[in-house]
Amino acid sequence: MCDIQDTEAKNRLGVKTIPVAEAVGTVLAHDITEIKKNEFKGRAFKKGHIVKQEDVCHLQRLGKENLFVLNISEDEMHEDEAAYALANALIGEGVQLQGEPKEGKINIIAERDGLLKVDKNALTQFNMLGDVMCATLHSNTVVKKGQLVAGTRAIPLVVKKAIVEEAVAIANSVKTQDAGYRMQDTAPHNPLSVMGIPPSTPPLVMGIPPSTPPLVRGEVKGGHHESGIVLHVSCSGVISVKELRKLKAGIVITGNEVYYGRIKDAFAPVVTKKIQEHGCEIAGIYYAPDDEAFIEARLRELVDAGAELLITTGGMSVDPDDVTRFAIRKLGVTDIVYGSAVLPGAMFLVAYLSIADCGLQNAEFKSEIQNPKSKTIPILGIPACGMYHKTTIFDLILPRALAGEIIGRKELAELGHGGLCMNCKKCSYPICPFGK
């Protein structure tokens, strides 16, 4: 991260040292950590603590012979102030800060259940600056409300404001111009206090460069904080959590062997379980032989019954009897993509059906996918591997479909890196490298 030759010089910007024995009565300028093996790791002394005589021995036991006393210049910023600025610039919809900085670091947590999205290019640019950092969970991880998704901090105790401003600018570049971050005070007190920021803190600490015009910062949308302040992040941000829509799923299980009772179906319980784990309901389950017209008719019936997501199983290989993908095409779908860079799941299919374009009527359709297509139904075609592999490409794509993403050839191709399942004897997905 930091260039080695510059580390010592940078870490001593605006800093002078004072022996611990002479520090009684001074104010600590940073948190001091204590580690007790197998017992405790955390803050022993908080920034702002006035050193007492009885603290001297404790500090010496922690290996502190000298303490930092800060003298921050106009072009510098303390690590805690920098942490606020960085975190507020990084966050988008569905995430929030977790309390105040501790030991210079501030955590970002999920504000709701959903799908974590991380702009990896912007994150890399951010971390290339050297004196600031942010670490996240993998993008496209399904997370729960309150779950830790990222942490950020300035690395030196005192950091140049120019570095923080550049990091903030990188993070803000991800956000759309018509939706940004603003706090509107509707109560007679300072709005910064809601976030634990000193009243004198400049706009930069809020993650907003001082020169940013109001239009770029964006108008506030959302509810009122109990203090009377309107708080909302209405943009994507480097780190965000997309809500997973609770859709009605229609399932068509294909194959002569199942339809005619030659073998017992194993798909329905697997797919149903995975759908319901995300809070979705089943609009209907149909069985179909390897017949294009029959499969197409069942899919149309499910749409008429209110299905907002269609799932087919089987019939995806190159055998002459495997006609499911041809039946899907006859529905009038758009953006159909067959084949993925994932094992298991190479013969996966994804397509999108516009109700208006194909003449279907779905009176119960109540959700709009978060993209330019309105009233569009995702269709996911699961190959035979979904029946006997516990985790497949379906597990990777389903949450993204529920989050309203359009999955195309590029998205399926990108899954090739990390798309090989290790077929562990005991599956630990999603705590494994598959799909990461």
DOVOKOL-139782 format. One line per 5 residues: their letters; for each residue x, y, z of C-alpha. Coordinates in steps of 0.02 Angstrom, whole numbers, plus 32768, in hexadecimal, padded with zeros to 4 digits. Each point is the difference from the previous one (the first is absolute). Layout:
N
A = X Y Z ~ ... .
//
This chain:
436
MCDIQ = 8000 8000 8000 ~ 8074 808C 803D ~ 80A8 8012 7FAB ~ 8080 7FC0 807D ~ 807B 808F 7FED .
DTEAK = 7F78 8080 8025 ~ 7FA9 7FA7 8090 ~ 8067 8043 8091 ~ 7FFC 80B4 7FC1 ~ 7F45 7FFC 7FDE .
NRLGV = 7FD5 7FB1 80A6 ~ 8059 808E 805B ~ 7FA8 808E 7FA8 ~ 7FC0 8079 8083 ~ 803B 7F8F 808C .
KTIPV = 8079 8014 8090 ~ 8024 7F7D 8083 ~ 7FFC 8011 80BD ~ 8040 7F80 807E ~ 7F74 7FA3 805A .
AEAVG = 8048 8031 80AA ~ 7FE9 80B7 7FCE ~ 7F54 7FEB 7FB2 ~ 7F94 8015 809C ~ 7F7F 8085 7FDD .
TVLAH = 800F 7FF6 7F43 ~ 7F73 7FC8 7F8D ~ 8015 7F62 7F99 ~ 7FF6 8028 7F47 ~ 7FD7 7F4D 7FCA .
DITEI = 7FB9 7F5D 8040 ~ 8078 7F87 8051 ~ 7FE0 7F47 7FE7 ~ 8018 7F75 807E ~ 8010 7F48 7FD4 .
KKNEF = 7FEE 7F72 807D ~ 801A 7F59 7FAC ~ 7F5E 7F9B 7FF4 ~ 7FA9 8082 806C ~ 7FF2 80AD 7FB9 .
KGRAF = 8032 8072 7F70 ~ 7FBC 80AF 8002 ~ 8010 80B2 8038 ~ 8058 8017 80A7 ~ 8007 80BE 7FF6 .
KKGHI = 7F8D 806A 7F96 ~ 8034 8097 7F9D ~ 7FE2 809A 806D ~ 8029 7FA5 80A3 ~ 8062 806D 807B .
VKQED = 8096 7F9D 803A ~ 8003 7FE4 80BD ~ 808E 7FCA 806F ~ 7FB5 7F53 8015 ~ 7FFB 7FEC 7F43 .
VCHLQ = 80BD 800C 7FED ~ 8025 7F4D 803A ~ 7F71 7FBC 7F96 ~ 8042 8058 7F66 ~ 80AF 7FC0 8021 .
RLGKE = 7FBD 7F4E 800F ~ 7FB6 8019 7F53 ~ 80AD 8029 7FC1 ~ 7FE6 80BB 7FF7 ~ 809A 8062 8031 .
NLFVL = 7FCB 8099 7F9C ~ 7F59 8049 7FCC ~ 7FD1 8068 7F69 ~ 7FCA 80B3 801A ~ 7FB1 8047 7F63 .
NISED = 8015 80AA 7FB4 ~ 7F95 7FF1 7F64 ~ 801E 8083 7F7A ~ 7F7D 804B 7F8C ~ 8027 7F85 7F75 .
EMHED = 7FF4 7F66 806F ~ 7F76 7F99 804E ~ 7FF5 7F8B 8095 ~ 7FDD 7F49 7FDB ~ 7F51 8005 804F .
EAAYA = 7FCA 8096 7F98 ~ 8046 7FAB 7F66 ~ 7FA2 7F60 8029 ~ 7F5A 805E 8001 ~ 8028 8055 7F5B .
LANAL = 8034 7F5E 7FAB ~ 7F6F 7F98 8041 ~ 7F7A 807E 7FD2 ~ 8046 800D 7F50 ~ 8005 7F43 7FEB .
IGEGV = 7F50 7FD4 803A ~ 7F6B 7FF2 7F8D ~ 7F50 7FBD 8012 ~ 7FE1 7F78 8080 ~ 809C 801B 806C .
QLQGE = 802A 806F 8094 ~ 808C 802A 8078 ~ 8011 7F9C 809F ~ 801C 807C 808C ~ 809B 8069 8011 .
PKEGK = 80B2 7FD9 7FC9 ~ 8061 7F8B 8071 ~ 80BC 7FFF 7FF7 ~ 7FEE 806A 7F63 ~ 7F91 7F83 7FA6 .
INIIA = 7F47 800D 7FDC ~ 7F91 7F6D 7FCD ~ 7F7A 7FFE 7F7B ~ 7F6C 7F8B 801C ~ 7F68 7FC8 7F9D .
ERDGL = 7F67 806A 8021 ~ 7F8F 7F76 7FBD ~ 8003 7F4D 7FC3 ~ 8038 7FF8 7F4C ~ 808C 7FED 7F82 .
LKVDK = 80A5 8058 801F ~ 8043 805F 7F6B ~ 80B1 8044 7FF9 ~ 8047 8069 7F74 ~ 80A5 7FA5 7FF5 .
NALTQ = 8053 8079 7F87 ~ 7FDC 8095 806F ~ 8036 7F9F 809A ~ 80A7 7FD8 7FAE ~ 801C 80B7 7FD0 .
FNMLG = 7FD3 8032 80B2 ~ 807C 7F86 804C ~ 808A 8030 7F85 ~ 8011 80A8 8058 ~ 8063 7FA8 8087 .
DVMCA = 7FD7 8066 809C ~ 7F49 7FC9 8003 ~ 7FB1 7F55 7FF4 ~ 7F5B 7FA5 7FF6 ~ 7FE2 7F44 800F .
TLHSN = 7F5A 7FAF 7FD1 ~ 7FAB 7F5A 7FF2 ~ 7FF4 7FBB 7F50 ~ 7F86 8056 7F8D ~ 7F5E 7F9E 7FE3 .
TVVKK = 8002 7FB7 80B0 ~ 7F53 7FEA 804C ~ 8003 805D 80A6 ~ 7F8D 801A 8095 ~ 7FCE 80A2 8052 .
GQLVA = 8086 8038 807A ~ 8088 7F93 7FB1 ~ 80AE 804B 7FEE ~ 8022 801B 7F47 ~ 8097 8076 7FFF .
GTRAI = 807C 8062 8067 ~ 8064 809B 7FD4 ~ 8084 806F 804D ~ 8092 8074 7FE1 ~ 80A0 7F9F 801E .
PLVVK = 806C 8088 8050 ~ 7FC8 8052 80A2 ~ 8002 80A6 7FA4 ~ 7FDC 8004 7F46 ~ 800C 8089 7F7F .
KAIVE = 7F56 804A 7FD5 ~ 802C 7FF9 7F47 ~ 800A 7F41 8009 ~ 7F57 7FF5 8057 ~ 7FB3 8079 7F83 .
EAVAI = 8040 7F96 7F70 ~ 7FBB 7F61 8050 ~ 7F58 8054 801C ~ 7FFD 803B 7F4B ~ 8020 7F4F 7FC3 .
ANSVK = 7F73 7FBB 806A ~ 7F88 808B 7FD0 ~ 8023 7FE4 7F47 ~ 7F9C 7F5F 800C ~ 7F65 805B 8037 .
TQDAG = 7F86 8042 7F7F ~ 7FF0 80BB 7FE6 ~ 7F46 8005 8020 ~ 800C 7F9F 80A3 ~ 8081 8025 8086 .
YRMQD = 8010 8021 80B6 ~ 7FBC 8096 805E ~ 7FC7 8021 80B0 ~ 7F74 807F 8012 ~ 7FEA 804A 80AC .
TAPHN = 7F49 8012 8032 ~ 8021 8010 80BA ~ 805D 8086 8063 ~ 80A3 7FA3 801E ~ 809D 7FD1 7FA3 .
PLSVM = 7FE1 7F6C 7F8A ~ 80B1 7FBD 800E ~ 7FE1 7FCF 80B5 ~ 7F8C 7F75 7FC6 ~ 8096 7FA4 7FBB .
GIPPS = 8072 8028 8092 ~ 8062 8081 7F9E ~ 8039 809F 8057 ~ 7F9A 809B 7FCD ~ 809B 8055 7FBB .
TPPLV = 8023 7F72 7F86 ~ 800B 803D 7F4B ~ 7F95 7FB5 7F73 ~ 8092 7F91 7FCB ~ 7FE7 7F93 809A .
MGIPP = 7F51 7FDA 7FC3 ~ 804E 7FB8 7F62 ~ 7FD2 809C 7F9B ~ 808B 806A 7FB7 ~ 7FE1 80B7 8034 .
STPPL = 7FFB 8039 7F4B ~ 7F79 7F85 7FCC ~ 7F65 805D 7FC1 ~ 7F56 7FD3 804A ~ 7FC3 7FB1 7F5F .
VRGEV = 808F 7F82 7FFF ~ 7FE5 7FDA 80B7 ~ 7F4D 7FD4 7FD6 ~ 7F58 8020 804E ~ 7FC8 7FA5 809B .
KGGHH = 7F82 7F75 7FEC ~ 7FC3 7F99 8091 ~ 7FBE 8005 80B0 ~ 8024 8071 8093 ~ 8078 7FD5 808A .
ESGIV = 7FB2 8011 80AC ~ 8069 809D 8017 ~ 7FA7 8054 7F6F ~ 8090 7FE9 7F86 ~ 7FDD 7FB1 7F57 .
LHVSC = 8080 7F77 7FE4 ~ 800C 7F9A 7F62 ~ 8083 7FBD 7F8B ~ 7FA8 7FF4 7F5A ~ 8091 7FCB 7F95 .
SGVIS = 805E 7F5F 7FDD ~ 80A6 8028 8052 ~ 809C 7F94 8001 ~ 7FAC 7F92 8083 ~ 7F45 7FDF 7FFF .
VKELR = 7F81 7F79 802A ~ 7F76 7FE0 7F83 ~ 7F5A 7FC3 8041 ~ 7FCC 7F52 7FC9 ~ 7F50 8007 7FBB .
KLKAG = 7F84 7F7F 803F ~ 7FC4 7FBE 7F59 ~ 7F83 7F7A 7FD3 ~ 805F 7F75 7FA7 ~ 7FB7 7F8D 7F7F .
IVITG = 805C 7F5B 7FE1 ~ 7FF7 7F8B 7F6A ~ 805A 7F5A 8018 ~ 8021 7FB0 7F57 ~ 8030 7F52 7FC6 .
NEVYY = 7FA2 7F69 7FBE ~ 804B 7F92 8088 ~ 7FAF 8069 808A ~ 7F5F 802E 7FA5 ~ 7FD6 7F4A 7FD9 .
GRIKD = 8030 7FC4 80AD ~ 8098 7F9B 7FCE ~ 8068 8051 8088 ~ 7FD5 8066 809A ~ 8015 80BB 7FF0 .
AFAPV = 8090 8046 8067 ~ 7FFD 80B2 7FBF ~ 7F62 8045 8052 ~ 8038 7FF3 80B7 ~ 80AE 8046 7FDA .
VTKKI = 7FC2 8097 7F9D ~ 7F6F 8021 8075 ~ 8073 8003 8098 ~ 8079 807A 7FAE ~ 7F73 8073 7FC8 .
QEHGC = 7FAE 8003 80AC ~ 80A6 8020 8058 ~ 7FFC 80AC 7FAE ~ 7F4F 8023 803B ~ 7FAD 7FDF 7F58 .
EIAGI = 7F63 7F9B 7FE6 ~ 7FD5 7F7D 7F7F ~ 7F7B 8034 7F82 ~ 7FF6 7F4F 7FBA ~ 8062 7F66 7FCE .
YYAPD = 7FDC 7FAB 7F5A ~ 804A 7F64 7FB3 ~ 801C 7FF3 7F45 ~ 8040 7F80 7F83 ~ 8089 802C 7F84 .
DEAFI = 7F85 805D 7F91 ~ 801C 80B6 7FCF ~ 7F4A 8030 7FF0 ~ 7FD1 7FAB 80A5 ~ 808D 8057 8060 .
EARLR = 7FD5 80A9 7FB2 ~ 7F49 7FED 8030 ~ 802B 7FD8 80B5 ~ 8071 8098 800C ~ 7F76 8070 7FBB .
ELVDA = 7F86 7FB9 807E ~ 8076 8028 808F ~ 8011 80B4 7FC4 ~ 7F43 800E 7FF8 ~ 7FFA 7FBC 80B2 .
GAELL = 806D 808E 803E ~ 80B1 7FBA 7FF3 ~ 8085 8089 8007 ~ 8092 7F88 7FEB ~ 8004 7F65 7F92 .
ITTGG = 8071 7F6C 801F ~ 8014 7F68 7F91 ~ 8061 7F63 8028 ~ 804D 7F83 7F88 ~ 8000 7FFC 7F44 .
MSVDP = 8099 806F 7FF1 ~ 8081 7F8B 7FB3 ~ 8024 7FDE 7F48 ~ 7F99 7F5F 7FF6 ~ 7F76 8000 7F7D .
DDVTR = 7F7B 7FEC 8087 ~ 803C 8099 8061 ~ 7F8F 8089 7FBD ~ 7FE0 806E 8099 ~ 8069 8092 7FC2 .
FAIRK = 7FA3 7FFF 7F5A ~ 7F59 8009 805B ~ 8040 8094 8064 ~ 8035 8059 7F61 ~ 7F51 7FE9 7FB7 .
LGVTD = 7FB8 8066 8090 ~ 8049 809A 7FAF ~ 808C 8019 807D ~ 808B 8080 7FEE ~ 80B6 7FFE 8039 .
IVYGS = 8006 7F42 8000 ~ 80AB 7FBB 802E ~ 8028 7F46 7FFE ~ 809F 7FBD 804D ~ 8067 803C 8094 .
AVLPG = 80B4 7FF9 803E ~ 7FD0 7FA1 809E ~ 8012 7F4A 8033 ~ 7F84 7FBD 802D ~ 7F8C 8063 7F90 .
AMFLV = 8052 8012 7F55 ~ 7F5A 7FE6 7FA6 ~ 7FA2 8082 8066 ~ 7F88 8076 7FA8 ~ 7FC3 80AD 802D .
AYLSI = 7F80 8067 7FA1 ~ 7F83 808D 801C ~ 7F49 8005 7FCF ~ 7FA5 80A4 7FE7 ~ 7F47 7FE6 8021 .
ADCGL = 7FCF 808C 7F89 ~ 806F 7FC2 7F73 ~ 7FBF 7F4D 8002 ~ 7F48 802D 8017 ~ 7FF2 7FAE 80AB .
QNAEF = 7F92 8048 8087 ~ 8036 7FF3 80B5 ~ 7F86 8060 806D ~ 8060 7FD5 809F ~ 80A7 803E 7FC2 .
KSEIQ = 8034 807D 8084 ~ 80BE 8011 7FF6 ~ 806C 805C 7F85 ~ 80B1 7FC7 7FE4 ~ 807B 8089 8029 .
NPKSK = 8038 801C 7F4D ~ 7FB8 8054 7F66 ~ 7F8C 7F6D 7FDB ~ 7F5C 800C 805E ~ 7F90 7F6C 8022 .
TIPIL = 8089 7F89 7FCD ~ 8004 7F4E 803F ~ 80A9 7FA9 8016 ~ 800A 7F4D 7FC2 ~ 8086 7F8C 8046 .
GIPAC = 801F 7F59 7FAC ~ 8055 7F82 8072 ~ 805C 7F6D 7FB0 ~ 7FFE 7F51 8049 ~ 8092 8026 8076 .
GMYHK = 7F87 8062 806D ~ 7FB0 7F5D 8034 ~ 8097 7FA8 804A ~ 807C 808C 802B ~ 7FD8 805B 80A2 .
TTIFD = 8045 80A4 7FBE ~ 7FFF 8038 7F4B ~ 7FF8 809B 7F94 ~ 7F49 8010 8033 ~ 8038 8030 80B0 .
LILPR = 806E 8088 7FB7 ~ 7F82 804B 7F88 ~ 7F5B 7FF2 8061 ~ 8029 808A 8080 ~ 803A 8073 7F75 .
ALAGE = 7F5F 7FE3 7FA0 ~ 7F9B 8026 809D ~ 8066 80A0 8015 ~ 7FC4 8038 7F55 ~ 80A2 7FEB 7FA0 .
IIGRK = 8005 7FDA 7F47 ~ 8076 7F6D 7FE9 ~ 804F 7FF5 7F54 ~ 8092 7FAE 7FAA ~ 8080 806F 8056 .
ELAEL = 7FBD 7FDA 80AF ~ 8001 7F44 7FDD ~ 80AE 800A 7FB6 ~ 8045 805D 8097 ~ 7FCD 7F6E 806F .
GHGGL = 8086 7F94 7FB0 ~ 8080 8040 807E ~ 7FCB 7FA3 809C ~ 7F76 7FA5 7FA5 ~ 8045 7F51 801E .
CMNCK = 7FAB 7FA6 8091 ~ 807A 7F94 8063 ~ 7F78 7F7F 8026 ~ 8030 7FF7 80B8 ~ 7FBF 7F6A 8060 .
KCSYP = 7FAB 807B 8075 ~ 7FC1 8099 7FA4 ~ 8021 80A3 805D ~ 7FBB 8077 7F7D ~ 7FF7 8097 8006 .
ICPFG = 8098 7FFD 8073 ~ 8071 7FC0 7F75 ~ 8055 8041 7F63 ~ 7F78 7FC6 7F87 ~ 7FBB 8091 7F9C .
K = 8071 8080 8054 .
//
